[in-house]
């Protein structure tokens, strides 16, 4: 997926740890678009604080970067030495209606939410209700991962440092409306790719679990706890937990997507269930308070809200990130508790990024220099470094350093990336096998397929093609080759270009499919569900009875409401697992199945028992 999906869902850190590529062309010094944006800036300023002289020219820099990357709107807060020194909105929160961004405009902050969840956990540690280093199972007894050893050993600290051994598996939550309790239950079915604490692997589901734990231990929801102990204490009255809430505000940004160079308005995507990992929406004004709190080592307006010990742990390395040192300005990236920790031009840098449908953001702190920056943008594309470019330019100015040409670097990277992709297209590089066709009629692929971790994929007819529904997401399918189908190219489809393969059983029936939803593990397998009627009591009751197989009488009976069992003299009881039609597999016996037969009137008259190497006909008594 070339990282496509990862850029749409919640993303992390600063440029040293976040892969951004860029394209490049020199921009003119002035333009009608820039003048228009500056005009909006003038209207959007609301009692802006007095800015340091070192920030002179910042407006022109920002509007130029916005033009280069086609950013509709941007908001910026800068805190220095405990004071807000810069607070402005640029461009439009709604391009169609020409509504300007203000310091109070709400944007999604994405994964910056993670540091709020850690702050909530630290508050519980301060209250004696949580311990960073005791097993999670002491606080959530039902917590279970696929690895039984990890299930016993994982601690709250592991949950929020991306070192559980489990990779992202983001489609579990992004495609669904599963509750937090249900998401926690499904963790046990997600394949790990590493051993515990051996590798940094970004994971939103673990932060969701951490937030779920906050709710369990506090006796209130994660939202209520964060609102009471963080938002209220920091005077963040405009900040909320859901895009549904944002849209009730009088000042919120619309989400946009850069789709192959064309900026398009896209729908808001509700991520309330994964909330502790990334659902908070805030403004430059409110986040300036949070910057002051983080720079103040847990104190705000003279009151210690989070112990200095826990505030310091948040900004201290806990896990090394595997990353090449691409830029000499940013070296040796690590992850603290909900925040990335590295250096910027020799200064300690604490930061985190956020990216969710239609929005990107960057929180960046130089704690030893008492400088904090928060940048929002209402555009999300495959690669969007703008919040980082702006944050680093502010740092360069306030530190009195010659600005690093970050924008030019990323534009050049983007240009090279696009050129490489275009060259591959022109040369026709593809592993597609031409002239092939599916093994079955399209109707035979239609049905429901289930994975215990990810949920249900529904394959449906779409005129002369197929379409896929993964929980709440829908995508068209086009035949690629043989029994492989592909989701067509579409920049606003999170699964674009993803390929899925169908498989048939020994009876020649389509029985399962696989799809690479998590690149660090094997393809995710979804097994075909039986027709709903096969689990209904009225259908099953007609199959109950005695069947004569040679000299042996085998009995089929109904247990409970919807379970058939087979009794063979001298053998244990076997459960019959519905497959399709009137065929059931015999649980625990590979290759054994039974197909019930009906006459023309629909009455069950017999059965056929299939075994490896033999087939037996039976008459119903």
matplotlib code that plots the C-alpha trace (Angstrom):
import matplotlib.pyplot as plt

x = [0.0, 3.1, 2.2, -1.0, -3.3, -0.7, -0.9, -4.6, -4.9, -3.2, 0.5, 3.3, 6.3, 8.7, 10.6, 13.4, 11.0, 8.2, 8.7, 7.7, 8.7, 8.3, 8.5, 10.0, 9.7, 10.8, 7.9, 7.5, 8.1, 4.6, 1.4, -2.4, -3.0, -0.5, -2.0, -5.4, -4.2, -2.5, -5.8, -7.5, -4.8, -5.4, -9.1, -8.4, -6.1, -7.8, -5.8, -2.7, 0.2, 3.2, 5.6, 9.4, 11.3, 12.9, 9.5, 9.3, 8.7, 7.0, 3.7, 5.2, 7.1, 3.9, 1.7, 4.4, 4.6, 0.8, 0.8, 3.4, 1.5, -2.0, -3.0, -6.5, -6.1, -3.5, -3.3, -0.3, 0.5, 3.9, 4.8, 8.1, 9.2, 5.7, 4.0, 2.0, 4.1, 2.4, -1.2, -2.7, -4.9, -4.0, -6.2, -9.6, -11.3, -14.0, -12.7, -16.1, -17.6, -14.3, -14.5, -11.1, -9.1, -8.9, -7.0, -10.2, -10.8, -11.1, -8.9, -8.3, -5.0, -4.9, -2.2, -1.2, -4.2, -1.9, 0.0, -3.4, -4.1, -0.6, -1.2, -4.5, -2.6, 0.1, -2.7, -3.9, -0.4, -0.2, -3.5, -2.1, -4.6, -2.2, 1.4, 3.4, 5.2, 2.7, 1.0, -2.0, -4.0, -4.0, -6.1, -7.9, -8.2, -9.6, -6.7, -5.3, -2.9, -2.2, 1.1, 0.3, 3.6, 3.1, -0.5, 1.0, 3.9, 2.6, 2.5, 0.8, 4.3, 4.5, 1.1, 2.1, 5.7, 4.8, 6.8, 4.2, 5.3, 2.0, 2.1, -0.6, -3.5, -5.3, -8.1, -9.6, -10.8, -10.7, -13.2, -15.5, -17.6, -16.5, -16.7, -13.6, -14.5, -15.0, -11.6, -9.9, -11.5, -10.3, -6.7, -6.2, -6.8, -4.2, -0.9, 2.2, 5.3, 8.0, 8.7, 7.7, 10.0, 12.3, 11.1, 9.4, 6.1, 3.5, 0.2, -3.0, -5.0, -2.6, -3.3, -7.0, -6.5, -4.7, -7.6, -10.0, -8.0, -8.2, -12.0, -12.0, -9.8, -11.4, -15.0, -15.8, -15.2, -11.8, -13.5, -14.9, -11.6, -9.6, -12.2, -12.2, -8.5, -6.9, -9.3, -10.9, -7.7, -6.0, -8.9, -9.3, -13.1, -13.3, -11.6, -13.6, -13.4, -15.3, -15.7, -19.4, -19.0, -16.7, -19.4, -21.7, -19.2, -19.4, -15.7, -14.4, -12.2, -13.5, -11.4, -9.6, -7.6, -4.9, -5.9, -3.1, -2.7, -6.4, -7.6, -11.0, -13.4, -13.9, -16.3, -15.4, -14.5, -15.7, -13.1, -14.7, -14.0, -10.2, -10.5, -7.6, -5.3, -6.4, -9.9, -9.3, -10.1, -8.7, -7.6, -4.4, -5.7, -6.5, -3.4, -1.2, -2.3, -1.3, 2.1, 2.7, 1.6, 4.1, 6.9, 6.1, 6.8, 3.1, 2.4, 0.0, -0.5, 1.4, -0.5, 1.1, -1.6, 0.7, 3.7, 7.0, 8.2, 5.5, 5.8, 9.5, 9.0, 6.7, 9.6, 12.3, 13.4, 11.6, 12.1, 14.6, 13.1, 14.7, 15.5, 18.4, 19.8, 18.7, 19.1, 22.0, 19.7, 17.6, 19.5, 18.8, 15.0, 13.4, 9.9, 8.9, 5.5, 3.2, 5.8, 8.8, 12.1, 15.1, 17.3, 16.9, 20.2, 21.7, 18.6, 16.4, 13.2, 10.0, 7.3, 4.4, 2.5, -1.1, -2.8, -6.4, -8.8, -8.6, -6.2, -2.5, -0.9, 2.4, 3.2, 6.9, 8.7, 12.3, 12.0, 15.5, 14.9, 11.4, 9.8, 6.7, 4.9, 1.6, 0.6, -2.6, -3.6, -6.9, -5.3, -4.2, -2.4, -0.2, 2.8, 2.2, 5.1, 3.7, 3.1, 6.6, 8.1, 6.4, 7.4, 11.1, 11.2, 9.8, 12.5, 15.2, 14.0, 13.7, 17.0, 18.7, 19.9, 20.1, 16.9, 17.2, 15.5, 13.1, 10.5, 12.9, 14.1, 10.7, 9.5, 12.5, 11.9, 8.3, 9.3, 11.7, 9.0, 6.4, 8.9, 9.9, 6.2, 5.5, 8.4, 7.2, 3.8, 5.2, 7.3, 4.4, 6.0, 3.4, 3.3, -0.2, -0.7, -2.7, -5.4, -6.5, -10.0, -11.6, -12.0, -15.7, -18.7, -18.8, -21.9, -19.9, -17.7, -20.7, -21.1, -19.8, -16.3, -15.2, -12.0, -12.2, -9.9, -11.0, -14.7, -16.7, -16.0, -19.1, -18.6, -21.5, -22.3, -21.8, -23.2, -20.6, -18.0, -17.8, -17.5, -16.1, -17.6, -15.2, -17.4, -18.4, -16.0, -17.0, -14.7, -15.2, -13.2, -11.8, -10.4, -6.6, -5.7, -6.8, -8.7, -7.0, -9.1, -7.9, -9.4, -8.9, -6.7, -8.5, -6.5, -9.4, -9.9, -7.7, -7.4, -6.7, -4.6, -5.0, -5.3, -7.3, -7.2, -10.0, -9.4, -11.5, -11.8, -11.4, -15.1, -14.4, -16.3, -15.0, -14.3, -12.0, -10.1, -7.0, -6.1, -2.9, -4.4, -1.2, 2.1, 4.2, 2.4, 0.9, -2.1, -5.3, -7.5, -11.3, -13.3, -16.6, -19.6, -22.5, -25.8, -27.8, -30.6, -28.1, -28.0, -31.7, -33.5, -36.3, -33.8, -31.7, -34.6, -35.5, -32.1, -32.5, -32.9, -31.3, -29.3, -28.5, -24.9, -24.5, -25.0, -24.4, -27.1, -25.7, -27.8, -28.0, -29.5, -29.9, -28.2, -29.3, -30.9, -28.6, -26.0, -26.2, -24.2, -23.4, -23.5, -21.6, -21.7, -18.5, -17.1, -17.2, -19.9, -19.0, -20.2, -21.4, -20.2, -22.4, -20.6, -23.2, -26.4, -27.0, -23.3, -21.6, -18.0, -17.4, -15.5, -12.2, -11.9, -10.1, -11.6, -14.8, -18.2, -21.8, -24.3, -28.0, -30.2, -33.8, -36.3, -38.3, -40.8, -37.9, -38.1, -34.8, -34.5, -30.8, -27.2, -23.8, -20.8, -17.5, -14.2, -10.7, -10.6, -14.2, -17.8, -20.9, -24.6, -27.1, -30.9, -32.8, -35.0]
y = [0.0, 2.3, 3.7, 5.2, 4.1, 5.0, 8.6, 8.8, 7.3, 8.7, 9.4, 10.2, 12.3, 14.8, 14.7, 12.6, 9.8, 10.4, 9.6, 12.5, 13.0, 16.0, 17.7, 20.9, 24.1, 27.6, 29.8, 33.4, 36.0, 37.4, 36.2, 37.0, 33.8, 34.9, 38.4, 36.8, 34.6, 37.5, 39.4, 36.6, 36.6, 40.2, 39.5, 36.4, 38.0, 38.5, 40.6, 38.8, 38.9, 41.0, 38.9, 38.9, 40.7, 37.3, 36.3, 39.1, 37.7, 34.6, 35.5, 35.6, 32.3, 30.5, 31.7, 30.7, 27.2, 27.0, 27.8, 25.2, 22.4, 23.7, 24.1, 25.6, 26.8, 26.8, 27.9, 28.6, 29.1, 29.9, 30.0, 31.2, 31.6, 30.9, 33.5, 33.3, 35.3, 34.3, 33.3, 33.5, 31.9, 31.7, 31.0, 29.4, 27.0, 26.6, 27.3, 27.3, 29.8, 31.8, 31.5, 32.5, 30.5, 32.2, 31.3, 29.7, 27.5, 23.9, 21.4, 17.7, 17.1, 13.4, 11.5, 14.5, 13.2, 10.4, 12.8, 13.7, 10.1, 9.7, 12.8, 11.2, 8.0, 10.0, 11.7, 8.2, 7.2, 10.4, 9.3, 5.9, 4.1, 3.0, 1.8, 2.3, -1.0, -3.5, -5.9, -4.4, -7.5, -6.1, -3.3, -5.0, -8.7, -9.6, -8.1, -10.7, -10.6, -13.3, -14.0, -15.5, -14.5, -10.9, -11.0, -11.7, -9.2, -6.1, -3.0, 0.4, 1.8, -0.7, 0.3, 3.9, 3.4, 1.3, -1.8, -4.5, -6.5, -5.9, -3.8, -1.2, -3.4, 0.0, -1.3, -3.0, 0.3, 2.6, 0.5, -0.2, 1.2, -1.4, -0.1, 0.2, -2.9, -4.8, -3.5, -4.7, -8.1, -8.4, -7.8, -11.5, -12.3, -9.9, -11.4, -9.9, -9.3, -8.9, -10.1, -7.8, -4.8, -5.7, -3.2, 0.1, -0.4, 2.4, 1.2, 3.1, 0.2, 0.1, 3.7, 3.1, 0.3, 2.7, 5.1, 2.3, 1.5, 5.2, 4.8, 1.6, 2.8, 6.3, 5.1, 7.5, 7.6, 8.5, 11.7, 12.8, 12.2, 14.1, 16.9, 17.2, 16.9, 18.4, 20.6, 22.3, 22.8, 24.3, 26.5, 24.6, 25.2, 25.0, 21.6, 18.4, 14.7, 14.2, 15.6, 15.4, 17.9, 20.1, 20.5, 22.0, 24.8, 28.2, 28.1, 24.7, 23.8, 21.6, 18.6, 18.5, 15.9, 16.5, 13.9, 13.8, 17.5, 18.4, 19.6, 18.1, 18.5, 15.1, 13.8, 14.0, 10.5, 9.7, 7.9, 8.1, 4.5, 4.9, 8.3, 8.0, 7.5, 10.4, 11.9, 15.3, 18.5, 21.8, 25.3, 27.3, 29.3, 26.2, 24.3, 27.3, 26.5, 22.9, 24.0, 26.1, 23.1, 20.8, 23.3, 23.9, 20.3, 19.6, 23.0, 25.7, 29.2, 28.2, 25.0, 21.6, 19.5, 16.6, 15.6, 16.8, 13.2, 12.0, 15.1, 14.5, 10.8, 11.8, 13.8, 11.2, 8.4, 5.1, 3.2, 3.6, 4.1, 2.3, 5.1, 6.2, 9.6, 11.2, 14.8, 16.0, 18.5, 15.6, 12.7, 9.5, 9.5, 7.9, 7.7, 8.9, 8.4, 9.7, 12.0, 11.7, 12.7, 13.6, 16.6, 19.6, 21.3, 20.4, 21.3, 18.7, 18.3, 16.8, 16.5, 14.6, 14.8, 14.0, 13.0, 12.0, 12.4, 16.0, 17.2, 17.3, 18.8, 19.1, 19.8, 20.6, 21.7, 22.8, 22.3, 23.4, 26.6, 27.1, 27.2, 25.5, 25.5, 24.1, 24.0, 22.8, 22.4, 21.3, 19.2, 15.5, 14.0, 11.0, 13.1, 16.4, 18.0, 21.5, 21.6, 20.3, 22.8, 25.7, 24.5, 24.1, 27.5, 29.1, 27.3, 28.5, 32.1, 32.0, 30.3, 32.9, 30.3, 30.4, 28.8, 25.3, 25.0, 22.4, 23.4, 23.1, 19.8, 18.2, 19.7, 18.2, 14.8, 15.0, 15.8, 12.8, 10.5, 11.5, 11.2, 7.7, 6.6, 8.2, 6.4, 3.0, 3.7, 4.7, 1.6, -0.6, -2.2, -4.6, -8.2, -8.6, -11.6, -10.5, -12.6, -14.5, -14.8, -15.8, -19.5, -19.1, -17.0, -13.7, -14.8, -17.6, -15.0, -13.1, -13.6, -12.8, -13.6, -13.1, -12.7, -12.7, -9.7, -7.5, -8.2, -9.0, -8.4, -8.5, -9.2, -8.0, -7.7, -4.3, -4.6, -6.6, -6.3, -6.9, -4.6, -5.0, -3.8, -4.1, -3.3, 0.3, 0.9, 0.3, 0.0, -1.3, -4.4, -5.0, -8.3, -8.3, -11.8, -15.4, -15.2, -11.9, -8.7, -5.1, -1.9, 0.7, 3.7, 6.5, 8.9, 9.3, 5.5, 4.3, 0.9, 2.0, -0.5, -3.1, -6.6, -9.5, -13.2, -15.7, -19.4, -22.5, -25.7, -29.3, -29.3, -26.4, -23.9, -20.4, -20.7, -17.8, -14.7, -13.0, -9.3, -7.5, -5.1, -5.2, -5.3, -6.5, -9.9, -12.5, -11.5, -11.4, -14.4, -14.1, -17.3, -17.6, -17.4, -19.9, -18.5, -17.1, -19.7, -22.5, -21.2, -20.9, -23.5, -24.1, -25.0, -27.2, -29.0, -30.6, -32.2, -33.9, -37.7, -41.1, -42.0, -45.5, -45.9, -49.6, -51.5, -48.3, -45.9, -42.4, -39.8, -36.0, -34.0, -30.3, -28.8, -25.5, -23.2, -23.6, -26.3, -29.7, -32.6, -36.0, -39.1, -42.2, -45.4, -45.8, -42.3, -38.9, -36.4, -34.3, -30.7, -30.0, -26.7, -25.1, -24.4, -23.7, -25.1, -28.2, -29.1, -29.2, -29.9, -32.3, -30.3, -31.8, -34.1, -32.5, -33.4, -34.9, -33.4, -34.3, -33.1, -33.6, -34.5, -33.3, -34.7, -32.6, -31.5, -30.3, -33.1, -34.4, -38.0, -38.8, -37.7, -38.2, -38.5, -37.4, -38.7, -38.5, -41.3, -42.5, -41.4, -43.0, -42.6, -42.8, -43.0, -41.1, -43.4]
z = [0.0, -0.2, 3.2, 1.7, 4.5, 7.2, 6.0, 6.3, 9.8, 12.8, 12.3, 14.6, 15.1, 13.7, 10.4, 11.8, 12.5, 10.0, 6.3, 4.1, 0.5, -1.5, -4.9, -6.0, -7.9, -7.1, -6.1, -7.0, -4.4, -4.7, -6.3, -6.3, -4.2, -1.6, -1.4, -0.9, 1.9, 3.6, 3.3, 5.1, 7.8, 8.5, 9.0, 11.1, 13.7, 17.0, 19.5, 18.4, 20.9, 20.2, 18.2, 18.6, 15.9, 14.9, 13.6, 11.1, 7.7, 9.0, 7.4, 4.0, 4.6, 5.7, 2.9, 0.4, 1.9, 1.9, -1.8, -2.6, -0.9, -1.7, 1.9, 2.3, 5.9, 8.7, 12.3, 14.5, 18.1, 19.5, 23.2, 24.6, 28.2, 29.4, 27.2, 23.9, 21.5, 18.2, 17.5, 14.0, 11.4, 7.7, 4.7, 4.9, 7.2, 4.5, 1.0, -0.7, 1.7, 2.0, 5.8, 7.4, 9.9, 13.3, 16.4, 17.7, 14.6, 15.5, 13.8, 14.4, 16.3, 15.4, 17.3, 19.5, 21.5, 22.7, 25.0, 26.6, 27.3, 28.9, 30.9, 32.2, 33.0, 34.9, 36.9, 37.9, 38.8, 41.0, 42.6, 43.4, 41.1, 38.4, 38.2, 34.9, 35.4, 36.7, 34.2, 32.4, 33.5, 37.0, 35.8, 32.9, 33.8, 30.4, 28.5, 26.1, 23.1, 20.5, 22.3, 25.8, 27.2, 26.1, 27.5, 31.0, 30.8, 29.0, 31.2, 30.9, 30.0, 27.1, 25.8, 25.3, 24.0, 20.9, 22.1, 22.5, 19.5, 17.7, 14.5, 13.6, 12.4, 11.9, 9.6, 12.6, 14.0, 11.0, 9.0, 11.9, 14.7, 17.2, 20.8, 22.9, 24.8, 21.6, 20.2, 23.3, 23.0, 19.4, 20.2, 21.0, 17.3, 15.9, 14.8, 16.4, 14.3, 17.0, 20.5, 23.4, 23.9, 21.0, 18.4, 18.0, 16.2, 16.1, 17.4, 17.8, 19.3, 22.3, 23.1, 22.8, 25.3, 27.6, 27.4, 28.0, 31.2, 32.3, 32.1, 34.0, 36.8, 37.2, 37.2, 34.3, 30.6, 29.2, 27.7, 31.1, 32.9, 30.3, 30.3, 34.1, 34.8, 31.7, 29.6, 32.5, 34.4, 31.3, 30.3, 27.0, 26.8, 23.0, 22.8, 22.2, 21.5, 18.3, 14.8, 15.5, 18.3, 16.1, 13.5, 16.1, 16.7, 14.9, 14.0, 12.7, 9.8, 6.9, 5.9, 2.5, 0.7, -1.9, -4.6, -7.1, -7.1, -6.8, -3.4, -2.7, 0.2, 1.9, 4.6, 8.2, 9.5, 13.0, 15.1, 18.5, 19.4, 18.9, 20.7, 23.2, 20.2, 18.2, 18.3, 20.0, 18.1, 19.3, 18.3, 18.4, 21.3, 23.4, 22.4, 23.5, 27.0, 26.6, 25.2, 28.4, 30.5, 28.8, 29.0, 32.6, 33.6, 34.5, 36.0, 34.7, 36.1, 39.2, 39.9, 39.6, 37.6, 36.9, 39.0, 37.7, 37.8, 35.4, 33.2, 32.9, 32.1, 29.2, 27.7, 28.4, 26.0, 26.7, 23.4, 20.6, 17.1, 14.2, 11.8, 9.6, 10.3, 7.1, 8.3, 10.4, 12.1, 13.6, 15.2, 17.2, 17.4, 20.5, 21.9, 25.4, 26.9, 24.2, 22.7, 20.4, 21.8, 19.6, 18.9, 16.5, 15.6, 18.9, 21.0, 22.7, 20.7, 22.1, 19.5, 18.0, 14.8, 13.9, 10.7, 10.1, 7.2, 6.1, 8.8, 9.8, 12.9, 14.7, 18.3, 18.9, 22.0, 22.7, 26.5, 27.4, 25.4, 26.7, 23.2, 22.0, 18.7, 17.5, 13.9, 12.3, 8.6, 7.1, 4.4, 4.4, 1.5, 1.1, 2.2, 3.9, 5.8, 6.1, 9.9, 10.4, 7.9, 9.7, 13.2, 12.3, 10.6, 13.8, 15.8, 13.5, 13.8, 17.6, 18.1, 15.8, 13.4, 9.6, 8.5, 7.1, 3.6, 4.7, 2.2, -0.7, 0.5, 0.8, -2.5, -4.2, -2.6, -3.7, -7.3, -7.3, -5.9, -8.5, -11.3, -10.2, -10.0, -13.4, -15.0, -13.7, -15.2, -18.6, -18.7, -17.8, -14.8, -13.3, -12.1, -13.6, -15.8, -18.8, -20.5, -17.3, -15.9, -12.6, -11.8, -11.0, -12.1, -10.2, -8.4, -6.7, -4.9, -3.4, 0.3, 3.8, 5.0, 8.6, 10.5, 14.3, 14.6, 11.7, 11.4, 8.2, 4.5, 2.3, -1.4, -3.5, -7.2, -8.7, -12.3, -14.1, -11.3, -7.6, -4.6, -1.2, 2.1, 5.1, 8.1, 7.2, 4.3, 0.7, -2.3, -5.9, -7.0, -10.5, -11.7, -11.7, -12.7, -11.9, -8.5, -7.5, -7.5, -7.0, -5.5, -8.3, -7.9, -6.0, -3.8, -1.3, -0.9, 2.1, 0.4, -3.1, -5.2, -2.5, -3.9, -2.5, -3.4, -3.2, -2.4, -3.0, -1.0, -2.2, -3.2, -5.6, -3.6, -2.8, 0.9, 1.9, 0.9, 2.0, 1.9, 3.1, 5.6, 7.8, 5.9, 8.8, 9.1, 6.8, 4.7, 6.8, 6.0, 6.1, 6.1, 4.3, 6.6, 6.0, 4.8, 7.7, 7.3, 8.2, 11.8, 12.2, 14.3, 11.8, 9.1, 11.4, 12.9, 9.6, 9.5, 12.9, 12.8, 12.4, 9.3, 8.2, 6.9, 6.1, 9.4, 11.5, 12.6, 13.0, 14.8, 14.1, 16.9, 17.9, 20.9, 22.2, 19.6, 16.6, 16.9, 15.2, 16.6, 15.1, 17.3, 15.9, 18.1, 20.0, 19.1, 20.8, 19.9, 16.9, 16.2, 12.7, 11.4, 8.6, 5.3, 2.6, 1.3, 3.3, 3.7, 7.2, 8.1, 11.0, 13.6, 14.6, 11.6, 8.6, 5.3, 6.8, 5.9, 5.6, 2.9, 3.7, 0.7, 0.0, -2.5, -4.9, -2.2, 0.0, 2.5, 3.9, 2.8, 3.3, 3.6, 2.0, 4.3, 2.7, 4.1, 2.7, 0.1, 0.6, 0.3, 1.9, 1.2, 4.1, 4.2, 6.8, 8.9]

ax = plt.figure().add_subplot(projection="3d")
ax.plot(x, y, z, "-o")
ax.set_aspect("equal")
plt.show()
